[in-house]
Amino acid sequence: MYGVKSFFKDNSNRYTDVLFVGSSHVHYGIDTTVLYKNYGIASYNLASSLATFWSMYFYIKETIQYQKPSLLIVDVFTINRDDESIVSDNIIDRFSLGVPLSFNKVNAIMLEGKKNMLHNYINPLYLFHNRYDGLNYADFLRYKGRDRYKYYKHNLIRYNIPKSVYEPNIKNIKERIKLYSKSEDYYLKIIKLSIENNIPILFIVIPYSLNEKDQKMFNEAERIAEEYNVPFINFNLDYDDYNLNFSEDFYDGGHLNYKGAAKFTRYLGKYLKENYDLPDRRGDPKYYSWEMNAKYHDKDIYNIELKQYTNLNEYMEKVKNADDYVIGITMLGNYQKNDRVVQSIATNFNINNIYLKNASYVVDNNKLIYSSDGSNQYLFHKEIGSYTDLVVQNGQRLSINRKNYIKTKNGINIVIYDKFTEEIVDNIYLEYKEKTINPTIKR
């Protein structure tokens, strides 16, 4: 919902050159930062979960009142879904609450068969009036108090790697089956709308673990597109061309994770640069939001990958090489100054004085800014982000926004906060066992 709302509300998005429209396959499968960093393509994912073709039609119709993208790319995944079973209140909410009040918004809601509940979707107060007891301070701040949302282009990260995702083999399926009538009607309306407004359109199928029925429907959708000389590319037919790995590159059977999205988007971007006249926007001040979105995305991946480390030395090296980290450390219990793990932490974070039994340290951008001897009951407080504070009290608190991140009373606790992304990156602890600090990272 926020991605849809942000697209229409933020004026910088009026400069979008390539607009992707579709379901969750788009916002998990298209990495807008890869397109910008590698090719200078300014793109936006105007997508919502299980978006129907009639909602996509009104997305596009509303969009062209404000701008005309150089290229419209539509993922056709949901064309294989039954006209009625695809609809739910949640799906309508994500579309209708993001789009400005307009005839297009009203028509989309009416088409979902919710005429009797139209007031709910026109005035969100009807839907959310009972949320008052769950409101927090961030709800009253623009961008929820986080600068990153100023630059959001609706690309999402999914790190999870499943044990196995079925790799389909559909290259030899040539049969076609009829599309569901309502979806086909609006598929054709999208084609005609793009032609009438002189907007080039490309239909794609983002890779996923599809079945034979899906492929037969895509074959029919491709036939229809060809009648109007509209290009249609099913990227499930050439996995080897971009080295897609079904054991590493998927979040689940329907969605790519960030590794798969990066692989696929690099391949797609190369095709777009070779076949369309798309300018390189890198360095153009008008496209500053794309530059910042890429920086946030890169840091997100850096932070996500940090949490996968199990080797303490490698973990410390990655932490030390990062910018914008604030690191809170408590050492509690029976550790020794000459302990190998204690010495490693002291060396990596430039800690000269190692206190025994109960010590606390705070490191900001690799600079030690606070240390305390456990014999003194010091209380350290620092504002480390927008509406975010760190409190350290020897042996009692290692807190960010009043949540205590001490997990062991006999060992070492570490919490890491990223000032750039404005989020807690990791919280680990190392236990004291058999007269030594165990280097095994626990979370």
Helices and strands as residue ranges (DSSP letters): H 2-9, G 11-15, E 18-22, H 24-29, H 32-39, E 43-47, H 53-63, E 71-75, G 77-80, H 89-96, H 103-111, G 115-117, H 118-122, H 125-128, G 129-134, G 137-140, G 142-145, G 147-151, H 181-196, E 201-205, H 212-227, E 232-234, G 235-237, G 239-242, E 250-252, E 255-256, H 258-275, G 285-287, H 288-306, H 312-320, E 325-332, H 340-348, E 358-364, E 367-372, E 379-385, E 388-393, E 397-400, E 403-404, E 411-418, E 423-433, E 436-437
